[in-house]
Structures are given as structure tokens and as C-alpha cells.
């Protein structure tokens, strides 16, 4: 019963969720860095 999370489908779902969240975080971080660079030059 404890091996439900070991299902390959659940792992794929969790991996996809992790990738989406990481992409969103990376996008915000890159946007923040670009903003700081542009404001620094201005």
C-alpha cells in the first residue's frame, strides 16, 4: 500500500510538475536579473 507513489505514471506526473515549477521559478529569476541589469545601466 505504501508503494503507490512508486508508480511510474505518478513519477512521470511528479517529474512534469517539478519541471513546470522549476521553469516558472527560472523565468522569474532571469526576469529579475535582466531587470536589475537594465536598471543598473539606466
C-alpha positions in Angstrom: 0.0 0.0 0.0 2.9 2.4 0.6 4.3 1.9 -2.9 1.6 3.9 -4.6 3.9 6.8 -5.1 6.4 4.5 -6.8 4.0 4.0 -9.8 5.8 5.1 -13.0 2.8 7.2 -14.0 2.9 9.1 -10.7 6.6 9.6 -11.0 6.2 11.0 -14.5 3.4 13.3 -13.3 5.6 14.5 -10.4 8.6 15.0 -12.7 6.5 17.1 -15.1 5.1 19.1 -12.2 8.7 19.7 -10.9 9.9 20.8 -14.3 7.0 23.2 -14.7 7.6 24.7 -11.3 11.3 25.0 -12.0 10.7 26.6 -15.3 8.4 29.2 -13.7 11.0 29.9 -11.0 13.8 30.2 -13.6 11.7 32.6 -15.7 11.1 34.9 -12.7 14.7 34.7 -11.7 16.0 35.5 -15.2 13.5 38.3 -15.5 14.6 39.7 -12.2 18.3 39.6 -13.2 17.6 41.3 -16.5 15.6 44.0 -14.8 18.4 44.7 -12.4 20.9 44.8 -15.2 18.7 47.2 -17.2 18.1 49.4 -14.1 21.8 49.3 -13.3 22.7 50.6 -16.7 20.0 53.3 -16.6 
